[in-house]
């Protein structure tokens, strides 16, 4: 197979596939039904035209028959008055009319046969069109129902284009959520292990540093407290001794008074 034949075959196959996808059977059926109606209308016009021609032939036959009868009467009158020559002329004309009448009757018979044939064809075609219309509506309803059922099944199974996109969007959202949760957990672990510094915490450092700082702060507090207690202890002793001496002097004064 030559290269051009292969290209032509590929082009035709793809064009056929594209046309199949673009074709809607319901529209195709409606178009076919419309074409059949147009054909039926043409057949009806044909029957009407043939019937009109037949009728015109009938009128011509009637007119010629009347003329022939008139010539017969004229010939009889001519014989009565002794004008045989006129009678012969009238009969000669009548003979010519008779030939025309015979020809017209032949045409009339042919037209009548054609009219009957077209009428029968019209009736058959009309019956077929009606049958096609009923079948067309049935096929369209079945196709619409099958199409709706297919869409419902695709939506339920998630293989449809729209629901497929929704399913992919949900999957992407779940993946991103899981990724963010994993990242948040990893950062928490890194902060807890000290691999990362917490910029919001004053002083920063890891847990050990913070614990050491806390211990240092506690030691400082305890040392300061002890120093304050130590500085306050002599004053308290002097104050307590003063209180004791004052109490003894008061008791002596009360004894002397008694």
C-alpha positions in Angstrom: 0.0 0.0 0.0 1.4 3.3 -1.0 1.9 6.2 1.3 -0.9 8.3 -0.2 -3.3 5.4 0.0 -2.5 5.0 3.7 -2.9 8.7 4.3 -6.2 8.7 2.5 -7.4 5.6 4.5 -6.5 7.2 7.8 -8.2 10.5 6.8 -11.4 8.7 5.8 -11.4 6.6 8.9 -11.0 9.6 11.2 -13.6 11.6 9.3 -16.0 8.7 9.6 -15.4 8.5 13.3 -15.9 12.2 13.7 -19.2 12.1 11.8 -20.4 9.2 13.9 -19.8 11.1 17.0 -21.5 14.2 15.6 -24.5 12.4 14.3 -27.7 12.4 16.3 -30.0 9.6 15.2 -33.0 11.6 16.2 -32.1 14.4 13.9 -31.3 12.0 11.1 -34.7 10.3 11.5 -36.5 13.7 11.5 -34.7 14.7 8.3 -35.6 11.4 6.6 -39.2 11.9 7.6 -39.2 15.4 6.3 -37.8 14.2 3.0 -40.5 11.5 2.8 -43.2 14.1 3.4 -41.7 16.2 0.6 -41.8 13.1 -1.7 -45.4 12.4 -0.8 -46.3 16.0 -1.5 -44.7 15.7 -5.0 -46.6 12.5 -5.7 -49.9 14.2 -4.6 -49.1 17.1 -7.0 -48.4 14.5 -9.7 -51.8 12.8 -9.1 -53.5 16.2 -9.2 -51.7 17.2 -12.5 -52.7 13.9 -14.1 -56.3 14.2 -13.0 -56.3 17.8 -14.3 -55.1 16.6 -17.7 -57.7 13.7 -17.8 -60.4 16.2 -17.0 -59.3 18.5 -19.8 -59.3 15.6 -22.2 -62.8 14.7 -21.1 -64.0 18.3 -21.7 -62.4 18.2 -25.2 -64.1 14.9 -25.9 -67.4 16.3 -24.8 -67.0 19.4 -27.0 -66.0 17.3 -30.0 -68.9 14.9 -29.4 -71.3 17.9 -29.3 -69.9 19.2 -32.5 -70.2 15.7 -34.1 -73.9 15.5 -33.0 -74.4 19.0 -34.4 -72.9 18.0 -37.7 -75.1 14.9 -37.8 -78.2 17.1 -37.3 -77.0 19.5 -40.0 -76.5 16.6 -42.4 -80.0 15.3 -41.8 -81.4 18.8 -42.4 -79.4 19.1 -45.6 -80.8 15.8 -46.8 -84.3 17.0 -46.0 -83.8 20.1 -48.1 -82.2 18.1 -50.9 -78.7 19.5 -50.3 -76.8 16.3 -50.5 -73.5 18.1 -51.0 -73.8 19.9 -47.7 -74.8 16.7 -46.0 -71.7 15.0 -47.4 -69.5 17.9 -46.1 -71.1 17.7 -42.7 -70.5 14.0 -42.5 -66.9 14.4 -43.7 -66.2 16.9 -40.9 -68.0 14.6 -38.5 -65.7 11.8 -39.6 -62.6 14.0 -38.8 -64.1 14.8 -35.4 -64.6 11.1 -34.7 -61.0 10.4 -35.3 -60.0 13.2 -32.9 -62.5 11.9 -30.3 -61.1 8.4 -30.6 -57.5 9.7 -30.1 -58.6 11.8 -27.1 -60.4 8.8 -25.6 -57.2 6.8 -26.0 -55.3 9.6 -24.2 -58.1 9.7 -21.6 -57.8 6.0 -20.9 -54.0 6.3 -20.6 -54.3 9.3 -18.2 -56.9 7.5 -16.2 -54.7 4.4 -15.9 -51.8 6.7 -14.9 -53.9 8.5 -12.4 -55.0 5.2 -10.8 -51.4 4.0 -10.7 -50.2 7.2 -9.1 -53.1 7.2 -6.6 -52.3 3.7 -5.6 -48.6 4.7 -5.2 -49.6 7.7 -3.2 -51.7 5.6 -0.8 -48.8 3.1 -0.4 -46.3 5.9 0.1 -48.6 7.6 2.6 -49.0 4.3 4.6 -45.2 3.9 4.6 -44.7 7.5 5.7 -47.1 7.0 8.6 -45.5 3.7 9.6 -42.1 5.4 9.4 -43.3 8.3 11.6 -44.6 5.9 14.2 -41.3 3.9 14.2 -39.3 7.1 14.2 -41.0 8.4 17.3 -40.6 5.0 19.0 -36.9 4.9 18.1 -36.4 8.5 19.3 -38.1 7.8 22.6 -36.0 4.7 23.1 -32.8 6.5 22.1 -33.6 9.4 24.5 -34.3 6.9 27.4 -31.2 4.9 26.6 -29.1 8.2 26.5 -30.6 9.3 29.9 -29.9 5.9 31.4 -26.4 6.0 30.1 -25.7 9.4 31.6 -27.2 8.3 34.9 -25.0 5.1 34.9 -22.0 7.2 34.0 -22.7 9.6 36.8 -23.2 6.8 39.3 -20.1 5.0 38.2 -18.0 8.1 37.8 -16.8 7.3 34.3 -18.6 10.2 32.7 -16.7 13.3 31.7 -18.3 15.7 34.1 -18.4 13.3 37.1 -14.9 12.1 36.1 -13.7 15.7 36.5 -15.4 15.9 39.8 -13.8 12.7 40.9 -10.4 13.9 39.9 -11.0 17.2 41.7 -11.9 15.4 44.9 -8.9 13.2 44.5 -6.6 16.2 44.1 -8.2 17.9 47.1 -7.7 14.8 49.2 -4.1 14.5 48.1 -3.4 18.2 48.9 -5.0 17.8 52.3 -3.0 14.7 53.1 0.2 16.5 51.9 -0.6 19.6 54.1 -1.3 17.3 57.1 2.0 15.5 56.6 3.9 18.7 56.2 2.3 20.1 59.4 3.2 17.0 61.3 6.8 17.0 60.0 7.3 20.7 61.0 5.9 19.9 64.5 8.4 17.1 64.9 11.3 19.3 63.6 10.3 22.1 66.0 10.0 19.6 68.9 13.4 18.1 68.1 15.0 21.5 67.8 16.0 21.0 64.1 13.9 24.1 63.4 13.7 27.2 65.6 10.4 28.7 66.7 10.7 32.3 65.7 7.7 33.2 67.7 9.3 32.1 71.0 11.6 34.6 72.8 15.1 33.2 73.1 14.4 30.4 70.7 16.4 27.2 71.2 15.4 23.6 71.5 13.7 21.8 74.4 17.0 21.1 76.1 18.1 24.7 75.9 14.7 25.9 77.1 14.9 23.4 80.0 18.4 24.5 80.9 17.2 28.1 80.8 14.3 27.3 83.0 16.6 25.5 85.5 19.0 28.4 85.5 16.1 30.8 86.0 14.9 28.7 88.9 18.3 28.5 90.5 18.7 32.3 90.2 15.3 32.7 91.9 16.2 30.4 94.7 19.6 32.0 95.2 18.0 35.5 95.3 15.4 34.3 97.7 18.1 32.8 100.0 20.1 36.0 99.8 17.1 38.0 100.8 16.3 35.7 103.7 19.9 35.9 104.8 19.9 39.7 104.7 16.6 39.9 106.7 17.6 37.4 109.4 19.9 39.7 111.6 17.2 42.4 111.5 14.6 40.0 112.6 16.9 38.7 115.4 17.5 42.2 116.7 13.9 43.0 116.5 13.0 39.9 118.4 15.6 40.6 121.1 14.3 44.2 121.4 10.8 42.9 121.9 12.0 40.4 124.5 13.9 43.1 126.5 10.9 45.5 126.3 8.6 42.8 127.6 10.9 42.1 130.6 11.2 45.8 131.5 7.5 46.2 131.4 6.9 43.2 133.6 9.5 44.6 136.2 7.7 48.0 136.3 4.4 46.4 136.9 5.9 44.4 139.8 7.3 47.4 141.5 4.0 49.2 141.2 2.3 46.4 142.9 
